[in-house]
């Protein structure tokens, strides 16, 4: 067998790969900003330019990236060097730097989420949130948490947890994503059900799936879709 042929993988390994890929692709941009952009750029009409952007840019780039990694079995800079020389390797290192910056602010956001999760079990947040103005109560708790030195400890904990996950490389990352990504989907379903339980929940769904095609004439809508 040629050394260029990738070894066969088990279904468990492929499932871990799928979970890792979806965990990488589905982040704050899709969970938080997609609904905000859809509301901003014509609600249901946003789907059409978004799907075009997905098919023209998103899917081809994803296939290209996964294909290069699958066939070279090397890090991104070394993979691009093999196909595009030194210039390709330089681009690969820029991608690594970009990912490093992303990790830094994602760890901070995870620390905020961790702090809010802990607070949700306490009387200060849980008790206040059950009163007449739960949104204001949550915002007050959040700002108070950011002003406290304890947030640095939460950031350190999140860094340590991430270091523990990546310590053994692909194997430990695969194990973590098998559980964490499905947990994310379960929490998203819970949040959707919670949102629909509000008095205006179904009004939001109606708005989201009622297209305003006249706004598609605006370049801002298309920039928003491709940026998404």
Buried (B, 14 or more C-beta within 10 A) or exposed (E): EEEEEEEEEEEEBEBBBEBBBBBEEBBEEEEEBBBEBBEBBBBBBBBBBBEEBBEEEBEEEBEEBEEBEEBBEBBBBEBBBBEEEEEBBEBBBEEEEEEEEEEEEBBBEBBBEBBBEEBEEEEEBEEBBEEEEEEEBBEBBBEEBEEEEEBEEBBEEBBEEBEEBEEEEEEEBBEBBBEEBEEBEEEEEEEEEEBEEEEEBEEBEEBBEEBBEEBBEEEEBBEBBBEB
